[in-house]
Amino acid sequence: MTKYLKDAVKYSNKRISADKITLENYVTTDNLIQNKQGKTMVESLPPNNGNVTAYDEGDILISNIRPYLKKLWFANQSGGSSADVLTFKVKQGFEPKFIYYSVFRDVFFDHMMNGSKGTKMPRGDKNQVLDFPIPNFPLSTQKAIAKVLSDLDTKIELNNRINRELEAMAKTLYNYWFVQFDFPNEQGKPYKSSGGKMVYNKELKREIPEGWEVKKLSDIATTGSGGTPLSTKKEYYENGNIPWINSGEVNMPFIVSTKNYITQKGLENSSAKMFNRGTILMAMYGATAGKVSFMDIEACTNQAICAINPKEDFHRIYIKLVLEDLYKYLINLSSGSARDNLSQDKIRELKFVIPSKSIIQKFDKIVQSSMNKILINLKQNEKLSELRDWLLPMLMNGQVTVTEAEESLSMAAEPSVEYNNTPVRI
């Protein structure tokens, strides 16, 4: 007998007062990440004058706007969500993680899109969503399948946690050296705290260390942007092998792959252009405006991305961290009615404090190690995600048994790349 999603879940009818939610536990369509990457911290809260939908640990949250973005999260805490987030509560007799992986599949989001309404901002039909067919397995099988897939996701999350810690360490050092100006002086002591000379800078209207300069981004880096081939021409996309990055993908420290490709003809017949590995990308439009990533692949981008290439290689990590530090300022600079937008001209005019060459090279040497480890972890996660995404449909349709899946998992237990390998130069 066929089972459907409506047999296994119901929509949450619980409510929580808006004054009881926090930046850490509030979920909107904006802080759910594309391509089933979970969620980040939200940047603002709704007014404290009403109630929002409540969710609990073990619930499944899905963005109902533009289902093709595949925004999905399995709740590991309780909190509240906005109206455009679907909140599933799993019924007794079903394993919550199994249901989560049932809707994790791309066919579920295709199903949502088939029932969606609207063209520019399609929304899923809440009743049609529940008509999605799910595998009819006994609870014991559901639990076994969920464990295999969860073990892979646990490895991925461990790498992600390590990466967050490494990023935090790099940003803390950046803040200590270049915001508080307590970089090591000639005696190895904190510069400003030890009485290092500061001089007033008229452009920034604040003091900076003596001998340091202030320059526009355009003085220390070149910039560019991409383009989008005509969407009506299949010859620009079908069987394409040229990576093409959109602004929604600029939300990780490194971009190690993309799901989007165009053809050589698409590249030649649009304003898209190729950028080298190591290019800094900044999203200019939409919910990710102001976010920054390194490219670890050679690729082209759409027009919603500003590509930045420092003239001096040792400025590369520093520029990325400065841009991330300027995130809120950049959003305040942005304009646009429906979404926050930046422009390449505004980015080029940004003023940077330029440290002495010796200090910035010393910083670059220290932080490069952390960046290399982050990149290695992301590449490991790419392989683990590929294994999970290959196993998922096989387990769901019975082509692979749990035992066979566990054998595949044991083969992936040891990382293929070690931290002491030759560092990847950013």
Long-range contacts (C-beta under 8 A, 24 or more apart in sequence): 1-136, 2-133, 2-136, 3-133, 3-134, 3-135, 3-136, 4-130, 4-131, 4-132, 4-133, 4-134, 5-88, 5-99, 5-102, 5-103, 5-129, 5-130, 5-131, 5-132, 5-133, 5-134, 6-130, 6-131, 7-91, 7-134, 8-90, 8-91, 8-94, 8-99, 8-102, 8-134, 9-60, 9-88, 9-89, 9-90, 9-91, 9-94, 9-99, 9-130, 10-88, 10-89, 10-91, 11-86, 11-87, 11-88, 11-89, 11-126, 12-53, 12-54, 12-55, 12-59, 12-87, 12-88, 12-89, 14-53, 14-54, 14-55, 14-56, 15-51, 15-52, 15-53, 15-54, 16-51, 16-52, 16-53, 16-54, 16-79, 16-80, 17-48, 17-50, 17-51, 18-45, 18-46, 18-47, 18-48, 18-49, 18-50, 18-51, 18-52, 18-80, 19-48, 20-80, 21-45, 21-46, 21-52, 21-79, 21-80, 22-79, 24-77, 24-79, 25-77, 25-78, 25-79, 25-80, 26-52, 26-79, 26-80, 26-81, 26-82, 27-55, 27-61, 27-73, 27-79, 27-80, 27-81, 27-82, 27-85, 28-81, 28-82, 28-84, 28-85, 29-63, 29-64, 29-65, 29-71, 29-82, 29-84, 29-85, 30-287, 32-61, 32-62, 32-63, 32-71, 32-72, 32-73, 32-85, 33-71, 33-251, 34-69, 34-70, 34-71, 34-248, 34-249, 34-251, 35-69, 35-70, 35-259, 36-70, 36-71, 36-72, 36-104, 37-251, 38-72, 38-73, 38-74, 39-73, 40-251, 46-82, 52-80, 52-81, 52-82, 52-83, 53-80, 53-81, 53-82, 53-83, 53-85, 53-87, 54-78, 54-79, 54-80, 54-81, 54-87, 55-79, 55-80, 55-81, 55-87, 56-89, 58-90, 58-96, 59-87, 59-88, 59-89, 59-90, 59-96, 60-87, 60-88, 60-90, 60-96, 60-99, 60-100, 60-103, 61-85, 61-86, 61-87, 61-88, 62-86, 62-88, 62-103, 64-112, 64-123, 64-124, 64-126, 64-129, 65-121, 65-122, 65-123, 66-121, 66-122, 67-109, 67-112, 67-113, 67-116, 67-122, 67-124, 68-109, 68-113, 68-122, 69-248, 70-106, 70-109, 72-100, 72-103, 72-104, 74-100, 84-123, 86-124, 86-126, 86-129, 93-139, 94-139, 94-142, 95-139, 95-142, 95-143, 95-146, 97-146, 97-147, 97-149, 97-150, 98-137, 98-142, 98-143, 98-145, 98-146, 99-134, 100-146, 101-145, 101-146, 101-149, 101-392, 101-396, 102-134, 102-135, 102-396, 103-132, 104-392, 105-392, 105-393, 105-396, 108-132, 135-396, 135-397, 141-402, 144-402, 145-395, 145-396, 145-402, 145-405, 148-391, 148-395, 148-402, 148-405, 148-406, 148-409, 149-388, 149-391, 149-392, 149-395, 151-409, 152-384, 152-385, 152-387, 152-388, 152-391, 152-409, 152-412, 153-388, 155-384, 155-412, 156-381, 156-384, 156-385, 156-388, 159-377, 159-378, 159-380, 159-381, 160-377, 160-381, 162-373, 162-377, 163-253, 163-373, 163-374, 163-377, 163-378, 166-370, 166-371, 166-373, 166-374, 167-253, 167-370, 167-374, 169-370, 170-317, 170-321, 170-367, 170-370, 170-371, 171-321, 171-324, 171-325, 173-363, 173-366, 173-367, 174-318, 174-321, 174-325, 174-363, 174-367, 175-325, 177-355, 177-359, 177-363, 178-318, 178-321, 178-322, 178-353, 178-355, 178-363, 179-325, 181-208, 181-209, 183-209, 183-355, 183-359, 183-363, 184-362, 203-351, 204-351, 204-353, 208-353, 209-355, 209-356, 211-356, 212-353, 212-354, 212-355, 212-356, 213-353, 213-354, 214-351, 214-352, 214-353, 214-354, 215-351, 215-352, 215-354, 216-348, 216-349, 216-350, 216-351, 216-352, 217-308, 217-319, 217-347, 217-348, 217-349, 217-350, 217-351, 217-352, 218-348, 218-349, 220-310, 220-311, 220-312, 220-315, 220-319, 220-352, 220-354, 221-280, 221-308, 221-309, 221-310, 221-311, 221-315, 221-319, 222-308, 222-309, 222-311, 223-306, 223-307, 223-308, 223-309, 223-344, 223-347, 223-348, 224-273, 224-275, 224-306, 224-307, 224-344, 225-271, 225-284, 225-301, 225-303, 225-305, 225-306, 225-307, 225-344, 226-271, 226-272, 226-273, 226-275, 226-300, 226-301, 226-302, 226-303, 226-305, 226-307, 227-270, 227-271, 227-272, 227-273, 227-302, 227-303, 228-270, 228-272, 228-302, 228-303, 229-262, 229-266, 229-267, 229-269, 229-270, 229-272, 230-269, 230-270, 233-266, 235-263, 235-265, 235-266, 236-262, 236-263, 236-265, 236-266, 236-269, 236-270, 237-261, 237-262, 237-263, 237-266, 238-263, 239-263, 240-266, 242-266, 242-267, 242-274, 242-299, 242-300, 243-297, 243-298, 243-299, 243-300, 244-272, 244-299, 244-300, 244-301, 244-302, 245-281, 245-295, 245-299, 245-300, 245-301, 245-302, 245-305, 246-301, 246-302, 246-304, 246-305, 247-283, 247-284, 247-285, 247-286, 247-288, 247-289, 247-302, 247-304, 247-305, 248-283, 248-286, 248-287, 248-288, 249-293, 250-281, 250-282, 250-283, 250-288, 250-291, 250-292, 250-293, 250-305, 251-283, 251-288, 251-291, 251-293, 252-293, 252-378, 253-293, 253-294, 253-371, 253-374, 253-375, 253-378, 254-293, 254-294, 254-295, 254-296, 254-374, 254-375, 254-378, 255-281, 255-293, 255-294, 255-295, 255-296, 255-297, 255-299, 256-296, 256-297, 256-375, 256-378, 256-379, 256-382, 257-297, 257-382, 258-297, 258-299, 262-300, 267-300, 271-303, 272-300, 272-301, 272-302, 273-300, 274-298, 274-299, 274-300, 275-299, 275-300, 275-301, 275-307, 275-309, 276-309, 278-309, 278-316, 278-425, 278-426, 279-307, 279-308, 279-309, 280-307, 280-308, 280-309, 280-310, 280-316, 280-319, 280-320, 280-323, 281-305, 281-306, 281-307, 281-308, 282-306, 282-308, 282-323, 282-342, 282-347, 284-341, 284-342, 284-343, 284-344, 284-347, 285-336, 285-339, 285-340, 285-341, 285-342, 286-339, 286-340, 287-339, 287-340, 289-330, 289-331, 289-334, 289-339, 289-340, 289-341, 289-342, 290-326, 290-327, 290-328, 290-330, 290-331, 290-334, 290-340, 290-342, 291-327, 292-320, 292-323, 292-324, 294-320, 294-371, 294-426, 296-375, 296-378, 296-379, 296-424, 306-342, 306-344, 306-347, 308-347, 314-357, 314-360, 314-361, 314-364, 315-360, 316-364, 316-426, 317-363, 317-364, 317-367, 317-368, 317-371, 317-426, 318-355, 318-360, 318-363, 318-364, 319-352, 322-352, 323-350, 326-350, 368-423, 368-425, 368-426, 369-423, 371-426, 372-419, 372-423, 372-424, 372-426, 373-419, 375-424, 376-415, 376-417, 376-419, 376-421, 376-424, 379-417, 380-415, 380-416, 380-417, 383-412, 383-416, 384-412, 387-412
